[in-house]
């Protein structure tokens, strides 16, 4: 059964975006100050990641605002793909940030020498970062799922990446306190790897959606089942689906009896759309073309005759 997106969910999604922006600004400043004061390279790397999160949160706010704009003459299908562009941008920023973190950390490890021991306050900063980022992830992920927002989902996973990256920071600083000082730059390097992994997944997913990726195979099969169950439908000529931001589009051709009336054809069209919107989550724009089973059969016979260079016999 489809989840109805009410105004409460939409308002929650807007609040989640602002909460992520403000939370990331706080973490960026907080971890930056602690990183400088404590001398922890891992905490400074985590602060750089949070700085990228601030940019990502700003992009998410802009993208979701543009994505909700209604269709116009220049964009008849709406502006929903703006969210996919935002998701791809966030993935790119994460990859760039991961590269910077990895290069700085690896350089520190290669140079070797005696690493400075971070102040104990760096552990508290890592712990606070884990808690705050996990809270923002859960809030944003819930809202993104309810409204089907690609940009907000990317923002949520960005916060989860920051949460995961703070874990090695915590243990790295703790290890440095116990005498294993090389663990601090090593933790920073691991932060870069984790951030890069999340960035690559986000970029790949959103680029795939920009290329008009269809719904999942299970959902497509469910659409076929629902259409075939409608009385009067004798088959499906073709079925195409794609994402458009928070919503999905379906374009299909159904095969019907050649003697069907216009009223009956309209009734079948209405029944199919009602069933699909009720059962398939976020499927809103549905285009249905009706074609008689006999006409399709005649076309198939003509095609085979043309390939064999023989005269075709039309069926009546």
SULDAFEN-V139021 format. One record per backbone hydrogen bond with DSSP energy under -1.0 kcal/mol. NH is the residue of the N-H (numbers start at 0). CO is the residue of the C=O. If there is no record, write none. Layout:
nh: (NH;NH)
co: (CO;CO)
This chain:
nh: (1;5;9;10;11;12;13;14;15;16;17;18;19;20;21;22;23;24;25;26;27;28;29;30;31;32;33;34;35;36;37;38;43;44;45;46;47;48;49;50;51;52;53;54;55;56;57;58;59;60;61;62;63;64;65;66;67;68;71;77;81;82;84;85;86;87;88;89;90;91;92;93;94;95;96;97;98;99;100;101;102;103;104;105;106;107;108;109;110;111;118;121;122;124;125;126;127;128;129;130;131;132;133;134;135;136;137;138;139;140;141;142;143;144;145;146;147;148;152;153;154;155;156;157;158;159;160;161;162;163;164;165;169;170;171;172;173;174;175;176;177;178;179;180;182;183;185;186;187;188;189;190;191;192;193;194;195;196;197;198;199;200;201;202;203;204;205;206;207;208;209;211;219;220;221;222;223;224;225;226;227;228;229;232;233;236;239;241;243;246;247;248;249;250;251;252;253;254;255;259;264;265;266;267;268;269;270;271;272;273;274;275;276;277;278;279;282;283;284;286;288;290;292;295;296;297;298;299;300;301;302;303;304;305;306;307;309)
co: (277;3;5;6;7;8;9;10;11;12;13;14;15;16;17;18;19;20;21;22;23;24;25;26;27;28;29;30;31;32;33;34;39;40;41;42;43;44;45;46;47;48;49;50;51;52;53;54;55;56;57;58;59;60;61;62;63;65;74;74;78;79;80;81;82;83;84;85;86;87;88;89;90;91;92;93;94;95;96;97;98;99;100;101;102;103;104;105;106;107;37;118;119;120;121;122;123;124;125;126;127;128;129;130;131;132;133;134;135;136;137;138;139;140;141;142;143;143;148;149;150;151;152;153;154;155;156;157;158;159;160;161;165;166;167;168;169;170;171;172;173;175;174;178;179;180;181;182;183;184;185;186;187;188;189;190;191;192;193;194;195;196;197;198;199;200;201;202;203;204;205;208;215;216;217;218;219;220;221;222;223;224;226;229;254;252;250;248;246;243;281;241;284;239;286;237;288;234;290;256;260;261;262;263;264;265;266;267;268;269;270;271;272;273;274;275;279;247;247;249;251;253;255;291;292;293;294;295;296;297;298;299;300;301;302;303;304)
